[in-house]
Amino acid sequence: MISPRHNALSKVTEEVFSSYWNVRNSLKEFRTGAVINLGMGSPPVDFQKIPPTLLRALGEHSCSQAAADYQPQTGESELRNAIAHAENARLGATLYSAANVLVVPGALSGMSQVLECIAQRVLVFTPDYFNLVSRPDAISLRRFGARLTQRDIDASRQFHVDAIAITNPNNPLGTYEAPEKMDALLARCKQSECFLVVDETCDCFATPGATAAWPVADDHLIRVNGVSKSLNLAGHRIGWILAAPAIIESLERGISARYGNVHLPATRALTDFFNGINNRDTQILAENERLMFESRGFAIDAIKNIPGLVCEVEPESSYYMMVRIATGTTGIGTANALLNTVSLDV
């Protein structure tokens, strides 16, 4: 039974949200394009375009009888080869082959599957989305700043864990970890015989010079990535795990069938895209990156122009901004000020 207090709070929340939503919709209706959505969880499809080659392949394979079957638990070999090639290009080094790749239904599912198989005790540096949505039982160690420091790494040594999970760039801070700090964190994991699991899904739309290109492969390192953000395919749930072949084989045997198989038409479309990307696709991706970069800059400038708001951490990749709100300023008041003053939807 829901308590009367909960009902009252829900009613107030509903009224406030409805009022805000009406203002938002009226702005979108009368000033087309004035409201910018910086949501990271679901990329804004109104101006983030899917590359034409990929969009065409999605349509073709969705209507194909040949793509109506299950696919291998690890993913088809053609896609695994294409992913290895794409990841080597992203990292700037030849580190991986198809034997290092396991295809999973989305990066978050991949992180969950990995840690379910290899770790009973997991440590997460907070803030981090992972322990909130997938592993609430993880040991949370609050970091000393927006980026990993040696103090954070040293503080982690007091805990005996099977794995350390980290997002790079950090979600929600949007900051990239320095390669030398990632080296130090991996060395700490190797010393204590635990795994370092790194989610790099948000390594896209970065500010100039910011990247998660950390060209390292190791038996203690497991990478997770996907195309929900970079190619705007959140609804198709395609991700992958990169690790040593022995780890991939172990995960293939240990992953529970309840996670299911990845959508076969989408994976074949992605294979076609990786193998057939053309100049027009490259132009679309560059335009997506430019629009995201400009939107992020617009939001940061807008926040600076609202009294009582201070942007504590400016993101380098993710689209979240850590904003300090002055005492006496309400959340809904801040949202309305941003919406009515600069047409920024938060």
N, C-alpha and C positions, 0 to 999 in steps of 0.2 A: 504494500500500500504506500502511495506517495503522500508524504506529510503535507498539511496545509501550508507550512512555511515554504516547502519546496514549490508548491503550486503558485504561491504568491510571488516568489522570486522568478519563477519561469514566466509569469504573466508580465512582470516588469521588463525582463530581458526581451521578451517577444515584442513588447510595445516599442522599446528603444530601438531594437534592430529593425522593425518594420519602418519606423520613421526614417532611420538612416538609409535603408534600402530604397525608399521612395525618392529621397533626394538624389541618391546615386543614379537611379534609373532615369530621373528627369534630366540630369546632366548628360547622360549618354544619349537621350532622345533628342535634346535640343542643341547639343554641342558635340556632334559626332567626333569621336576620337579624343575628346578632352579628358576622359577618365582613363588613367593608366593603371593597369593591374600588374603588380610586381610579385604575384604569387609564385612560389618555387615548387610547391607540391604538385600543382597542375599548371604547366606552362601555358601562357595566354595564346590560344589558337587564333585570335583575331589578327595578330600580326606576326606570329611565329610560324613560318610556313614549313611544311614537310617538303623535302627536295622532290622534284618531279619524277625522277627515276624511281625513287622509293614509293611514291604515291601510286604510280602506274603499276608497279610490281605487286603492291598490296591488292589492288583490284583484280589483277590477273590471277594471282594464286588463290584469292578468296573464292573465286568461281571455278577453280580447278578440281576435278575429281581426284587427281593424283595427290592433292594436298589435304585430303579428308581423313587420312589415317593418323595413327599415333607416330611420333618420332622417337628415336632412341633416347634413353634417359639423359645421356650426356649431350644430346644434340647431334645433328647430322654433321658428318666430317667436313663437308664443304663449308658450312658456316663456321665451324671451329677453326678451319684454316684461315678463313677470311677475318675472323676476330683476332687471331694471333697476328696476322699481318697488320691490321689496323692498330692494335695495341703497340706493336713494335714501332710503328710510325709515330704514334702519340708520345711514346716514351723516348724516342730518339735513339734506340738501340735494338739490336736483334737479340731478344731475350726469350721469346716464347714461340712454340709451335702448337699444332693441334693437340698434341699430347698434354699440353699445359692448360687446356680449356675445358670447362664444364658449363654448358648452357643451362640457365635456370629461369624460372618465371618471375623475372624482376630482380633488381639488386637487393632490395630489402629481404625478399624471400631467400636470396642467395646468402646474405649475412646470417639469417636465422638458421638456414640449413647447415652452414659451416659450423657455427658455434654449437648447434645441437649435437653435431657429430664429434667435435674435437674437444669441447670444453664444458666442464661443470662449473668452474669459477672463472668469471670474466671481469676484467677491469675496464672501465670507460672513463676517459677524462671529460668532465662536464664543464660547460653545457654541451650536450650532444644529443641529437634526435634519437639515436639508436636505443639507448636505455629507456627512453620514454615510450617508444612504440613497439619495441620487440623484445627487450630483455630487461624488464624492470627489476629483476633480482641481481643485476650486475653491481659490482662494487663501484661506487661513484667517487672519483677523486677530482675535486674542483681544481681546475688549472689556475695558475697564478696570473695569467694574462690572456690576451686574445690569441696568442700563438704559443705553441709548446716551448717550454724552457727546460734547461737542465735541472732546475729545481723540481719541476713536475716529474721528470724521469727518475730523479733520485728518490722522490717521495713515493713513487710506485713500487720501489724495491721492498717496502715493508709488507707487501701483500704477495702471497704465494697463489698464483693463478695459472690457469691453463692457456689463457689467451688475453691479449690486450686488443680491444677494438677501437678504431679511430676513424673519423671521416676526414678526408683531405681533398678539397678544402673543407674546413669545418662547417657543419650544418648544425646550428643556425648562424654562426658568426660570419661565415663567408670568407674567412682568412685562410691563406695557404701556410702550411708548415714549411720551415726552412729545411732543405735537403740534409744539412748536417745534423739537424735535430732528429730527422727520421732515421738517419744512420745510427745515431746514438740510441734511439729507442729500439731499433732492431738489434743492436749489440746487447742491450739489456735483456731482450727476449731470448736471444741465443744463449746468453750466460745462464739464464734460469730455466732453459729448455721449455719455453712456452712459445705460442704462435703470436705473430703480429698480423692482425686482420685489418686491412685498410679499404674503406669504401671510397671510391674515387668518382662516383656517379655525377657529382656536381662539378667536375673539372671541365667546364664549358662556359662560354661567354665571359671569360676572365678579362680583367683589366690588363693593359699592356705590361708584359714582363712577369705576370703572375701565372704560375703553372704548377701542376702536380707531377710534372715530368721528372720522376725520380728513377733513373735507369738502374734499377737494382733487382736482381732475382736471387732468391735464397730459399732453402728448405724450410725455414721458419716463417716465411712471408707468404701471405695469402691476400690477393687483390680481388676486389669486387667492383664491377662496373656494369653499365647498361646504357640504354638509349632513350629512357623516359624523358630526360631533359635535353640532351644534345640533339636528338632528332624528333623531339615532340611526339614520342610514341608511348606515352604513359599508359594508355589504354590497352596496348598490345602485350605488355608485361614480358619484355625480353631483357635478360641480364646474363652475366657470365662471371665465372670464378676463374682466376689465374693462379696457378700454384705448381709446385713440382709434380711430375707425372705420378709419383707414388701417392701423393696426397689426393690427386684427382681420382685415381683408382679406388682409394679408400672411401672417398666421398661418394663415388658412384655406387659402391656396395652399401654404404651406410645411410644414405639419404632415404627418408621415409617416403613411401609411395603416396602418402596423403598430400604431398605437395603437387603432385600431378606433373604432366608434361607441358612444355612450352607450346604455344599455338603454332602449328606447323605452317600454315600459309604465311604468317608474319615472319617466321624465321627464314623461309625460302625467299621472301621478298627482300629481307635484309641481306641475304647472301648475294642476290642480284645487285643490290645497291652497292655493297662493298666492292664487288667485282666490276661494276660498270659505271661508277660515279663519273660524271662529265662536267664540263665547264659551267653549265647552267646550274647544276646541283651545287657546285662550289660557290657560285655567286649567291645563291639563295642562303646557304649557310653563313656566308660572310655578312649578308644583309641582316640575318637573324642576330648575329653577334653584335653588329653595329647598333641595332635597335635596342637590344638589351643593355648595352653599354650606355647609350644615351638616356634610356629610361632610369637606370641606376643613378646617373649623374643628376637627372631632373629631380629624382626623389630626395637625394642628399641635399641639393640646393633648396628644395621646398621646405624640408625640415628645418634648415638653418634660418629660414625666414619666418618661422612661426614662433612667437614669444613663448618661453617656457619649455622649449624642446632643445635638447643637445644630442647630436649624433655621436655616441661614444665610440662605436666601431663602424668604420666604413667598409662594406664588403668588397672583396676582390673578385668574387665569383658568384656566390649565392645572392639572392635578391632580398634577404632579410637585413634590416638595419637595427642595431641595438641603440635605442633612443632613451635617454633619461628625461623623465617628465617632472616638471617642477611641482612642488607640494601645492595642493589645492587645485591642480588641473586634473580633470576626470578623463578617463579613457574615451568615453563617447564624445566629450567636448573636443578632445584632440582630434579624433577621427573626423568630426564635423568640420573643424577648422581646416584640416588638410583638404577635405573634399570641397568645401565651399570657397576656400581661398585660392587654392592652386589645382583643384580638380585631381588630387591624388587619392586613389582608393586604397585604403589599407585594411 
